[in-house]
Amino acid sequence: MPETVVITGATSGIGLALAKNLISRGTRVYVVGRNFEKFSSTIYEWCITHDFADLCKWVYCDFSNLSGISEEELKKIPQVDGFVNCIGVLPISPLKLQKADDIINSVNINLVSPILFTRELLRLNRIVKGGAIVYISSINGTKIGSKAHAVYSATKGGISGFVMSLANELSTLGVRVNAISPGTVDTPMLEQTKALIGEKSFSNYLGQYPLGLGSPDSLVSLIHFLLDGGVSSWITGQNFVVDGGYTLN
Amino acid sequence: MENFISNLLELFDEKPSIKVDRNTVFKEMPGWDSLVALSLIVMVSNNYGKSIDGEAVRNCITIGDLFGVIDA
């Protein structure tokens, strides 16, 4: 059972579900993000309501800005048993219509900043020996390539490649590094897809999922398993597809 | 309208060889597919600042219908 974990993207979707799960089991969670108001109104408000406020801490980092990761803020994070990167954006557009700023922003948030953040955690010796790192990737860029998702796929494919090499590099420390590639999960990010293609098309799309739409809780147990060195100590450098059977077809 | 048609034609990988005007049934244009439909949605957002979805595109028949949605 991890005692202390750092999570990015913990104010919504998968990250929020994970943070609640870990905190309710007694894990101290450091929530990394740029919007303190959102932190206060989501995970921290939940913690206060459930009497877990002392297990939830805030660390400011702006992943959209490559200079937004400050050593001063990161030093607030003690040595941790795990780091889970849940932050991400989903830019949907045919590539030829995609604005350069949007491409760069997506790559920064989804790929470069998680790499830089990981580097800083390692440089500041913030991950204990035997700890674990989990990155949320996607079936897009690792198993499939959906139209209008080229940039998103590039970032997620990048994360998966990064995981393999980093896992090898950190093996001497006993730090395990893995990725999880979800299919479509019911999170706020999904609203963008629904808004673009409309309800009917979205419903048809969901029909391709043998087990239906995923929920953030669909992933939490696996993340917890990968963080727990007591049960996953020999698993590293892997990409776990969790997609309700979508890629079977 | 002419500007809109010009922008629409840019979305196709190959410019349709047929004559295109406001009465053209856009879904029957050579090369029309789901990617062009998505491109249309993005183009309308980028160029006209309007938000339309797949449902709106599906409910239109002609290029004139599309323009009517955007011009509304």
Interface residues (C-beta under 8 A of the other chain):
Chain A: I92 S93 P94 K96 L97 Q98 K99 K147 A148 A195 L196 I197 G198 E199 K200 S201
Chain B: L11 S34 L35 L38 S39 I41 V42 M43 N46 S51 D53 G54 E55 A56 V57 R58
